[in-house]
């Protein structure tokens, strides 16, 4: 374990000096770790070093309830969240922050007693929400791949794929919008009425006294999925031109792997040691054909992990939601520890 001061001097103090001088950081930092490809074990020589962390509010901010959310330094790709902000993100099993609690020991650049307490209580933030949070991030990665022009799928097969993505989106509605009976929105595939297709997706909707704005937002989410499969987005075109398609494919599989660990074993495993060779082969383009298109073998891999995720979601012992009381108790205790560091008797 190296301390924060050593990190700054080791990495050229001019670049990371803000870790000591920024008012919200300095002695208030409780956790610093590497992020991105270095944390996953999928870095290459050209990979940037990302740093992620958690910092406490000052006593004045704690007592007033009015503090910062996060500090970001784009030059060094460093993001340090306040404890309150990261507790909220962790409670929703946000993949970008939940991974901070499952890094290799040697990847933690700095940990004090509060940071260790967060890691020791990582299990409090695990729930079935990970199915929707990780699934949403995986869906975003999948959309970055060529969802129509760059995929060798028959139209009917592609329609099945779109339906699976839509079902993931629909499943997430219960966490975001006004409740509705499970059978109120039914999506399915049948023979096409559109002459351009062999099959197409249909819907049966039966909602009564339902908030219009919530329905509008749900429809917008589903519409966005369909639109991304209708044409290659500009973002994806750029990814292809920069040769980063393999990286998107790798992160898609990695997200599935992490979510399965959470659902099956209740563990956050950020560094993918066992799957390193597979992930690096994906990143290196093994599953791209001569036209820079994901191969059928890769799409079968995606289908396998999607099926595994669905099965794990049904059999997991994780609760539907986190225990808000226990998480609030953890937040209170961490703030007490911070106040004691400043000499308060609490």
Protein Blocks (a to p, Z undefined) as FASTA:
>chain_A
ZZfklmmmmnopklmmmmmmmmklmjmpcbdcdehjllnopacfklccdddddddddfkl
mmnopacfbdcdfklopacddfklmmmmmmnopaklmmmmmccfklpmbdcfklmmmmmm
mmmmgcfklmmmmmmmmmmmmmmpcfklmpccdfklmmmmmmmmmmmmmmmmmmmmccdd
fklpccdddddfbfkbmbdcddddddehiafklmmmmmmmmmmmmmmmmpccfklmmmmm
nopmmmmmmmmmmmmmmmmmmmmnopacfblfklmmmmmmmmnopmccfkopacfklmmm
mmmmmmmmmmmmmmpcbdfbdcfklmmmmmmmmmmmmmmmnopaZZ
